[in-house]
Amino acid sequence: MSQSDKLNFFEQVYQVVQTIPEGRVTSYGAIARFLGAPQSARMVGWAMNASHLREDIPAHRVVNRLGLLTGKHHFEGTNLMQQLLENEGITVVDNQILNFETVFWDPQNP
């Protein structure tokens, strides 16, 4: 994949992430499937890692398929990702979102 293709994919990821409602989360894989690239969950993760340069991307709302805060080390401070989620009413215990199925948002079925 060329650098411009990768940047285009990242922009597509960011467009999806910007539509995740407050108080809801989605997964890297759900975004990849929505974009027609179901094998690209890791690349969605790379996009999230790069998104911290932009304040308009709510990257804290993207977690792994089990509801784990796997991207938390890319946020400033130790618990910023968790704090942002908790500020939106999402309960996190031991880096795991409680009631993940309830707060999960699927971009294919918003």
Backbone as a chain_set.jsonl record, in Angstrom:
{"seq": "MSQSDKLNFFEQVYQVVQTIPEGRVTSYGAIARFLGAPQSARMVGWAMNASHLREDIPAHRVVNRLGLLTGKHHFEGTNLMQQLLENEGITVVDNQILNFETVFWDPQNP", "coords": {"N": [[0.849, -1.179, 0.0], [0.602, 2.156, -0.893], [1.993, 5.257, 0.366], [0.191, 7.385, 0.012], [-2.208, 5.965, -0.31], [-2.416, 4.842, 2.207], [-2.704, 7.147, 3.799], [-5.15, 8.061, 2.813], [-6.813, 5.941, 3.634], [-6.547, 6.267, 6.408], [-7.845, 8.759, 6.685], [-10.442, 8.006, 5.989], [-10.983, 6.299, 8.118], [-10.923, 8.191, 10.198], [-13.161, 9.73, 9.541], [-15.232, 7.933, 10.104], [-14.812, 7.514, 12.855], [-15.352, 10.024, 13.865], [-18.088, 10.015, 13.859], [-18.954, 8.393, 15.885], [-21.169, 8.129, 18.489], [-21.313, 10.122, 21.501], [-20.619, 8.547, 24.581], [-20.641, 6.002, 23.618], [-18.892, 3.204, 22.147], [-16.692, 1.723, 19.704], [-15.097, -0.878, 17.761], [-11.775, -1.617, 16.473], [-11.902, -3.551, 14.471], [-14.624, -3.44, 13.7], [-14.729, -0.961, 12.465], [-12.928, -1.409, 10.371], [-14.301, -3.439, 8.944], [-16.592, -1.994, 8.183], [-15.437, -0.212, 6.409], [-14.912, -1.856, 4.344], [-12.657, -3.386, 4.436], [-11.993, -5.874, 5.939], [-9.784, -7.251, 6.987], [-8.124, -5.381, 8.041], [-7.944, -4.39, 10.67], [-5.747, -3.879, 12.317], [-4.507, -1.831, 10.926], [-6.392, 0.155, 11.255], [-5.95, 0.582, 13.934], [-3.379, 1.69, 13.764], [-4.052, 4.07, 12.516], [-5.533, 5.224, 14.578], [-3.499, 5.56, 16.459], [-2.017, 7.533, 15.192], [-3.795, 9.587, 15.235], [-3.748, 11.3, 17.375], [-2.675, 13.724, 17.0], [-4.624, 15.299, 16.174], [-7.314, 17.079, 17.403], [-9.961, 16.702, 16.843], [-10.7, 14.095, 16.635], [-12.247, 11.548, 18.26], [-10.591, 9.39, 19.548], [-10.541, 7.878, 21.84], [-12.841, 6.44, 21.911], [-12.533, 4.123, 20.533], [-11.86, 0.773, 20.763], [-10.53, -2.543, 21.489], [-11.828, -5.708, 20.175], [-12.841, -6.988, 22.376], [-13.47, -5.073, 24.15], [-11.379, -3.971, 25.492], [-9.052, -1.489, 26.594], [-6.856, -1.143, 24.644], [-5.381, 0.777, 23.3], [-4.571, 2.657, 25.107], [-2.033, 3.486, 25.962], [-1.221, 5.316, 24.121], [-2.237, 7.705, 24.745], [-1.898, 10.826, 26.467], [-0.634, 10.855, 29.779], [-1.448, 8.428, 32.348], [-4.041, 7.361, 32.618], [-5.757, 8.66, 30.827], [-7.366, 7.894, 28.586], [-9.244, 6.174, 29.796], [-10.375, 8.015, 31.605], [-11.589, 9.845, 29.844], [-13.531, 8.211, 28.665], [-15.032, 7.504, 30.954], [-15.971, 10.023, 31.629], [-17.944, 10.223, 29.788], [-19.808, 8.528, 30.702], [-19.248, 5.824, 30.576], [-18.355, 2.795, 32.055], [-15.309, 1.612, 33.277], [-13.249, -1.011, 34.2], [-10.256, -2.291, 35.314], [-9.026, -1.767, 32.806], [-10.995, -2.643, 31.089], [-14.054, -2.356, 29.407], [-17.085, -2.268, 31.021], [-20.202, -3.917, 30.49], [-19.928, -3.984, 27.716], [-21.279, -4.826, 25.369], [-23.595, -3.357, 25.511], [-22.841, -0.663, 25.212], [-21.583, -0.723, 22.826], [-21.131, 0.435, 19.533], [-22.02, -0.056, 16.283], [-20.763, 0.771, 13.209], [-21.937, -0.119, 10.882], [-24.547, -0.559, 11.5], [-25.852, 1.826, 12.691]], "CA": [[0.0, 0.0, 0.0], [1.416, 3.363, -0.993], [1.815, 6.234, 1.442], [-1.044, 8.147, -0.209], [-3.324, 5.064, -0.023], [-2.5, 4.715, 3.655], [-3.261, 8.393, 4.323], [-6.558, 8.071, 2.441], [-7.474, 5.01, 4.54], [-6.6, 6.916, 7.715], [-8.895, 9.777, 6.637], [-11.715, 7.296, 6.025], [-11.143, 5.866, 9.515], [-11.248, 9.364, 11.011], [-14.544, 10.122, 9.261], [-16.094, 7.013, 10.858], [-14.629, 7.754, 14.295], [-16.023, 11.282, 14.207], [-19.535, 9.799, 13.959], [-19.29, 7.568, 17.054], [-21.875, 8.988, 19.456], [-20.782, 10.242, 22.861], [-21.121, 7.505, 25.469], [-20.625, 4.729, 22.898], [-17.57, 2.819, 21.655], [-16.657, 0.726, 18.644], [-13.817, -1.603, 17.733], [-10.937, -1.48, 15.281], [-12.429, -4.468, 13.468], [-15.916, -2.952, 13.197], [-14.42, 0.124, 11.53], [-12.324, -2.032, 9.184], [-15.385, -4.095, 8.191], [-17.426, -0.944, 7.608], [-14.701, 0.383, 5.289], [-14.722, -2.861, 3.303], [-11.308, -3.946, 4.568], [-12.127, -6.598, 7.211], [-8.496, -7.729, 7.491], [-7.298, -4.199, 8.321], [-8.155, -3.852, 12.017], [-4.472, -3.35, 12.818], [-4.276, -0.555, 10.269], [-7.263, 1.102, 11.953], [-5.198, 0.908, 15.145], [-2.31, 2.63, 13.394], [-4.706, 5.363, 12.296], [-5.854, 5.783, 15.892], [-2.242, 6.007, 17.063], [-1.61, 8.767, 14.526], [-4.857, 10.598, 15.34], [-3.605, 12.151, 18.557], [-2.253, 15.054, 16.563], [-5.858, 16.011, 15.818], [-8.246, 17.125, 18.538], [-11.329, 16.439, 16.397], [-10.886, 12.647, 16.508], [-12.453, 10.95, 19.589], [-9.93, 8.083, 19.497], [-10.805, 7.121, 23.073], [-14.047, 5.634, 21.707], [-12.198, 2.936, 19.734], [-11.219, -0.221, 21.627], [-10.43, -3.82, 20.774], [-13.092, -6.444, 20.016], [-13.297, -7.454, 23.688], [-13.737, -3.918, 25.0], [-10.172, -3.6, 26.243], [-8.441, -0.216, 26.217], [-5.523, -1.516, 24.161], [-4.667, 1.939, 22.797], [-4.457, 3.669, 26.172], [-0.67, 4.006, 26.123], [-0.997, 6.368, 23.14], [-2.816, 8.931, 25.295], [-1.063, 11.461, 27.489], [-1.01, 10.445, 31.132], [-1.648, 6.987, 32.488], [-5.436, 6.934, 32.547], [-6.555, 9.644, 30.103], [-8.384, 7.227, 27.781], [-10.278, 5.741, 30.732], [-11.057, 9.195, 32.137], [-12.452, 10.383, 28.794], [-14.682, 7.312, 28.561], [-15.84, 7.642, 32.17], [-16.651, 11.323, 31.535], [-19.097, 10.02, 28.909], [-20.721, 7.597, 31.355], [-18.846, 4.434, 30.337], [-17.648, 2.237, 33.203], [-14.11, 0.853, 32.922], [-12.601, -1.67, 35.334], [-9.067, -3.03, 34.874], [-8.857, -1.518, 31.365], [-12.059, -3.358, 30.372], [-15.343, -1.679, 29.453], [-18.183, -3.089, 31.53], [-21.387, -3.843, 29.632], [-19.418, -3.622, 26.391], [-22.307, -5.06, 24.356], [-24.596, -2.297, 25.642], [-22.318, 0.623, 24.731], [-20.951, -0.927, 21.524], [-21.76, 1.097, 18.389], [-21.576, -0.663, 15.037], [-20.952, 1.736, 12.139], [-22.793, -0.69, 9.832], [-25.93, -0.499, 11.997], [-25.881, 2.876, 13.719]], "C": [[0.887, 1.232, 0.0], [1.123, 4.305, 0.174], [0.515, 7.016, 1.256], [-2.282, 7.274, 0.035], [-3.536, 4.942, 1.483], [-3.125, 5.972, 4.266], [-4.746, 8.491, 3.997], [-7.353, 7.14, 3.357], [-7.613, 5.63, 5.925], [-7.716, 7.962, 7.742], [-10.281, 9.139, 6.67], [-12.011, 6.814, 7.449], [-11.58, 7.046, 10.37], [-12.685, 9.829, 10.781], [-15.52, 9.236, 10.038], [-16.023, 7.338, 12.341], [-15.334, 9.033, 14.726], [-17.531, 11.108, 14.353], [-19.937, 8.916, 15.143], [-19.964, 8.478, 18.083], [-21.166, 9.016, 20.819], [-21.427, 9.17, 23.731], [-21.195, 6.135, 24.817], [-19.19, 4.448, 22.458], [-17.739, 1.851, 20.481], [-15.284, 0.079, 18.645], [-13.064, -1.328, 16.438], [-11.507, -2.329, 14.148], [-13.748, -4.011, 12.872], [-15.7, -1.824, 12.194], [-13.844, -0.456, 10.242], [-13.389, -2.7, 8.324], [-16.26, -3.063, 7.488], [-16.755, -0.338, 6.373], [-14.408, -0.623, 4.181], [-13.344, -3.493, 3.307], [-11.241, -4.761, 5.858], [-10.82, -7.128, 7.799], [-7.592, -6.582, 7.962], [-7.518, -3.583, 9.698], [-6.87, -3.244, 12.577], [-4.166, -1.981, 12.199], [-5.182, 0.536, 10.852], [-6.581, 1.528, 13.254], [-4.07, 1.885, 14.869], [-2.889, 4.024, 13.144], [-5.041, 6.027, 13.627], [-4.59, 6.295, 16.591], [-1.808, 7.347, 16.487], [-2.614, 9.897, 14.747], [-4.66, 11.578, 16.485], [-3.069, 13.537, 18.23], [-3.464, 15.925, 16.226], [-6.843, 15.939, 16.981], [-9.666, 16.762, 18.139], [-11.639, 14.957, 16.246], [-11.057, 12.051, 17.912], [-11.911, 9.511, 19.639], [-10.194, 7.238, 20.731], [-12.021, 6.22, 22.925], [-13.79, 4.385, 20.862], [-11.357, 1.999, 20.599], [-11.094, -1.537, 20.858], [-11.758, -4.568, 20.823], [-13.66, -6.986, 21.322], [-13.639, -6.303, 24.634], [-12.561, -3.51, 25.855], [-9.581, -2.305, 25.701], [-7.008, -0.448, 25.738], [-4.73, -0.32, 23.652], [-4.352, 2.977, 23.85], [-3.06, 4.25, 26.315], [-0.328, 5.07, 25.083], [-1.613, 7.697, 23.578], [-1.856, 9.508, 26.324], [-1.553, 11.033, 28.869], [-1.344, 8.964, 31.169], [-3.08, 6.555, 32.22], [-6.328, 7.872, 31.735], [-7.661, 8.987, 29.277], [-9.553, 6.8, 28.67], [-11.067, 6.934, 31.259], [-12.018, 9.788, 31.111], [-13.704, 9.527, 28.627], [-15.603, 7.457, 29.763], [-16.587, 8.975, 32.196], [-17.891, 11.233, 30.654], [-20.059, 8.973, 29.463], [-20.395, 6.13, 31.139], [-18.025, 3.953, 31.531], [-16.507, 1.356, 32.727], [-13.499, 0.289, 34.199], [-11.455, -2.511, 34.785], [-8.901, -2.971, 33.359], [-9.889, -2.226, 30.496], [-13.364, -2.569, 30.516], [-16.396, -2.659, 29.955], [-19.404, -2.878, 30.631], [-21.02, -3.422, 28.208], [-20.494, -3.757, 25.319], [-23.343, -3.938, 24.351], [-24.118, -0.99, 25.049], [-21.656, 0.518, 23.367], [-21.79, -0.276, 20.422], [-21.176, 0.507, 17.125], [-21.818, 0.329, 13.896], [-21.825, 1.206, 10.985], [-24.264, -0.652, 10.206], [-26.065, 0.578, 13.073], [-27.255, 3.039, 14.3]], "O": [[1.815, 1.338, 0.802], [0.122, 4.154, 0.875], [-0.189, 7.284, 2.229], [-3.295, 7.769, 0.528], [-4.666, 4.939, 1.972], [-3.978, 5.875, 5.149], [-5.526, 8.96, 4.826], [-8.441, 7.497, 3.809], [-8.67, 5.534, 6.548], [-8.458, 8.042, 8.721], [-11.194, 9.668, 7.306], [-13.143, 6.909, 7.924], [-12.501, 6.922, 11.177], [-13.353, 10.27, 11.716], [-16.518, 9.725, 10.568], [-17.052, 7.429, 13.011], [-15.856, 9.109, 15.838], [-18.192, 11.979, 14.92], [-21.127, 8.711, 15.383], [-19.388, 9.484, 18.496], [-20.512, 8.053, 21.219], [-22.628, 8.914, 23.634], [-21.751, 5.203, 25.397], [-18.367, 5.362, 22.404], [-18.796, 1.246, 20.301], [-14.414, 0.446, 19.435], [-13.636, -0.872, 15.448], [-11.584, -1.879, 13.004], [-13.975, -4.171, 11.672], [-16.406, -1.739, 11.189], [-14.226, -0.042, 9.147], [-13.382, -2.544, 7.103], [-16.626, -3.244, 6.327], [-17.431, 0.008, 5.405], [-13.743, -0.296, 3.198], [-12.911, -4.066, 2.307], [-10.515, -4.39, 6.78], [-10.759, -7.424, 8.992], [-6.416, -6.803, 8.251], [-7.303, -2.385, 9.88], [-6.91, -2.206, 13.239], [-3.634, -1.092, 12.863], [-4.786, 1.699, 10.933], [-6.63, 2.699, 13.629], [-3.833, 2.804, 15.653], [-2.287, 5.032, 13.516], [-4.861, 7.233, 13.793], [-4.615, 7.342, 17.238], [-1.292, 8.199, 17.21], [-2.303, 11.055, 14.468], [-5.352, 12.595, 16.547], [-3.021, 14.414, 19.092], [-3.339, 17.132, 16.021], [-7.158, 14.856, 17.474], [-10.504, 16.534, 19.011], [-12.719, 14.594, 15.78], [-10.1, 12.047, 18.687], [-12.671, 8.55, 19.757], [-10.083, 6.013, 20.679], [-12.214, 5.317, 23.74], [-14.729, 3.669, 20.516], [-10.294, 2.37, 21.098], [-11.51, -1.625, 19.702], [-12.709, -4.102, 21.451], [-14.819, -7.395, 21.377], [-14.045, -6.527, 25.775], [-12.723, -2.784, 26.836], [-9.607, -2.058, 24.495], [-6.058, 0.011, 26.372], [-3.504, -0.398, 23.577], [-3.908, 4.075, 23.517], [-2.912, 5.393, 26.746], [0.745, 5.669, 25.151], [-1.521, 8.694, 22.863], [-1.101, 8.78, 26.969], [-2.753, 10.871, 29.088], [-1.503, 8.328, 30.127], [-3.307, 5.488, 31.65], [-7.542, 7.879, 31.935], [-8.788, 9.481, 29.269], [-10.713, 7.038, 28.334], [-12.293, 6.874, 31.352], [-13.13, 10.188, 31.457], [-14.805, 10.052, 28.467], [-16.822, 7.526, 29.607], [-17.698, 9.057, 32.719], [-18.789, 12.068, 30.758], [-21.009, 8.574, 28.788], [-21.2, 5.268, 31.491], [-17.1, 4.639, 31.965], [-16.693, 0.472, 31.891], [-13.261, 1.021, 35.16], [-11.655, -3.342, 33.899], [-8.666, -3.99, 32.71], [-9.678, -2.392, 29.295], [-13.731, -2.164, 31.619], [-16.577, -3.739, 29.392], [-19.606, -1.794, 30.084], [-21.709, -2.614, 27.584], [-20.61, -2.892, 24.45], [-23.902, -3.609, 23.305], [-24.908, -0.269, 24.439], [-21.218, 1.521, 22.804], [-23.012, -0.424, 20.391], [-19.965, 0.564, 16.914], [-22.965, 0.694, 13.639], [-22.379, 1.986, 10.211], [-25.132, -0.706, 9.335], [-26.358, 0.274, 14.229], [-27.46, 3.878, 15.177]]}, "num_chains": 1, "name": "protein.A"}
